[in-house]
Amino acid sequence: MRMIGALTYPLALAVAGAVSGCTTDPAEVSRFDPTYRGVETRLLDGDLVNFHVGMEGARSEDDVTRYARCAAAQYTLIRGYGFARHVRTTVQQTNGIWVADAVYTISPALPDGLQKLDAEVVAADCAENGIPMV
């Protein structure tokens, strides 16, 4: 183990990281307390599904997009499929309320495309992080 002054090398790195501000403030993390305003789901055509979700207290559009992704994952499982492919998502914010309008295709097999999701994996992550689903 390498020594730096009176500190070991790993301990010196940890101290340097803490002093430099590279750590996340636990108070900052605990302040995220969104209100999920529900999911509206519409089957557009066969395997094409539209999700409208709303939330208050989002930190950015990423939070509301993730909420829509969770809804898509759970809906995919409810329909007996295992996978979904993201088609598009639009996000708006008005008076502190974030709304996402997302479209996914659902399928029993892994679809082509760049933005696809394994519904079981995504749903488990959503449940672990307290994000409600359909």
Backbone torsions as a table, in degrees:
resi	resn	phi	psi	omega
1	MET	NA	130.5	-176.9
2	ARG	-80.2	137.8	-179.7
3	MET	-105.8	137.8	173.8
4	ILE	-124.5	109.4	-174.2
5	GLY	58.8	-126.2	179.6
6	ALA	-95.4	-0.9	-177.2
7	LEU	-104.5	148.5	172.4
8	THR	-75.7	159.2	-176.7
9	TYR	-57.9	-49.4	179.5
10	PRO	-61.5	-39.6	178.8
11	LEU	-66.6	-38.0	178.1
12	ALA	-62.7	-39.8	177.7
13	LEU	-64.5	-42.2	179.5
14	ALA	-63.1	-42.9	178.9
15	VAL	-65.1	-42.5	179.8
16	ALA	-62.1	-41.8	179.1
17	GLY	-64.2	-42.3	-179.5
18	ALA	-66.6	-41.4	-178.6
19	VAL	-69.4	-34.0	-176.3
20	SER	-79.8	-5.4	178.3
21	GLY	85.4	20.3	-178.4
22	CYS	-82.6	-2.5	-179.6
23	THR	-94.2	158.2	178.3
24	THR	-90.1	131.9	178.2
25	ASP	-71.2	118.9	-179.1
26	PRO	-57.3	-31.6	178.4
27	ALA	-65.7	-35.6	178.6
28	GLU	-65.3	-42.5	-179.5
29	VAL	-65.8	-41.4	-175.5
30	SER	-73.1	-14.9	179.8
31	ARG	-74.5	-17.2	-179.8
32	PHE	-74.2	105.8	-177.6
33	ASP	-139.1	75.0	-175.2
34	PRO	-74.4	160.4	170.9
35	THR	-111.0	117.4	179.4
36	TYR	-86.9	124.9	-172.6
37	ARG	-98.5	9.6	174.0
38	GLY	106.7	168.9	-177.8
39	VAL	-125.8	133.8	172.0
40	GLU	-114.2	124.8	-176.6
41	THR	-116.4	134.2	176.8
42	ARG	-132.0	125.7	173.4
43	LEU	-79.0	117.4	-175.8
44	LEU	-86.1	-47.5	-178.2
45	ASP	-167.1	108.9	177.1
46	GLY	59.3	-94.7	-177.5
47	ASP	-107.6	9.5	-178.6
48	LEU	-99.9	120.5	-173.3
49	VAL	-127.0	138.3	179.6
50	ASN	-108.5	133.5	179.0
51	PHE	-122.4	128.2	171.8
52	HIS	-113.3	123.4	177.6
53	VAL	-128.7	152.2	177.5
54	GLY	-136.0	149.1	176.9
55	MET	-156.2	152.0	172.9
56	GLU	-110.2	150.1	176.3
57	GLY	84.0	14.0	177.3
58	ALA	-67.6	145.9	177.5
59	ARG	-81.1	-29.7	179.5
60	SER	-164.0	-180.0	178.7
61	GLU	-66.0	-19.5	177.3
62	ASP	-61.2	-37.4	-179.3
63	ASP	-64.7	-45.2	-178.6
64	VAL	-73.3	-31.2	175.1
65	THR	-66.2	-39.7	177.3
66	ARG	-64.8	-38.6	176.6
67	TYR	-60.3	-43.9	177.7
68	ALA	-64.1	-38.8	178.2
69	ARG	-63.0	-39.5	177.9
70	CYS	-64.5	-42.2	178.0
71	ALA	-62.1	-41.9	179.4
72	ALA	-64.0	-41.0	-179.8
73	ALA	-63.1	-47.3	-178.8
74	GLN	-66.3	-41.6	178.4
75	TYR	-60.8	-41.4	178.5
76	THR	-58.4	-44.7	179.0
77	LEU	-67.1	-41.2	178.8
78	ILE	-59.1	-38.6	-179.7
79	ARG	-78.2	-1.2	177.4
80	GLY	85.5	15.4	178.3
81	TYR	-104.0	167.6	-178.3
82	GLY	-113.5	-13.7	-171.9
83	PHE	-139.0	157.5	174.5
84	ALA	-142.1	154.7	175.9
85	ARG	-123.9	129.2	179.7
86	HIS	-72.6	130.1	176.8
87	VAL	-100.3	-53.5	177.8
88	ARG	-165.5	156.9	173.1
89	THR	-142.8	132.6	171.5
90	THR	-117.1	144.8	-177.3
91	VAL	-129.3	138.3	175.2
92	GLN	-132.4	152.9	173.7
93	GLN	-130.0	127.5	177.1
94	THR	-137.2	122.8	178.6
95	ASN	50.8	41.4	176.1
96	GLY	83.1	-1.0	178.0
97	ILE	-104.2	122.3	178.9
98	TRP	-96.4	135.9	179.3
99	VAL	-129.8	132.3	174.7
100	ALA	-116.3	138.7	175.5
101	ASP	-119.0	105.4	-173.5
102	ALA	-120.2	147.1	176.7
103	VAL	-125.9	132.3	177.9
104	TYR	-132.5	152.4	165.8
105	THR	-102.2	144.0	178.4
106	ILE	-112.5	148.4	-177.7
107	SER	-156.4	155.2	178.5
108	PRO	-76.8	-22.7	-179.0
109	ALA	-116.8	159.6	179.7
110	LEU	-59.6	118.8	-177.1
111	PRO	-80.1	164.2	171.6
112	ASP	-72.3	166.1	176.3
113	GLY	115.0	165.1	-177.0
114	LEU	-85.8	-36.0	-174.1
115	GLN	-108.0	81.3	179.2
116	LYS	-118.3	159.3	-179.7
117	LEU	-136.0	145.7	171.8
118	ASP	-87.9	111.5	-171.1
119	ALA	-59.5	-39.2	-179.5
120	GLU	-65.4	-43.1	-179.0
121	VAL	-65.6	-46.0	-178.7
122	VAL	-66.4	-43.4	179.6
123	ALA	-62.0	-40.0	178.2
124	ALA	-64.0	-41.4	178.4
125	ASP	-64.1	-41.0	179.7
126	CYS	-64.0	-44.4	179.4
127	ALA	-63.0	-41.5	179.9
128	GLU	-63.5	-32.1	-177.1
129	ASN	-98.5	8.3	175.3
130	GLY	71.9	24.3	179.4
131	ILE	-93.5	120.4	-177.9
132	PRO	-68.1	155.1	179.9
133	MET	-125.7	-177.1	-178.8
134	VAL	-52.3	NA	NA
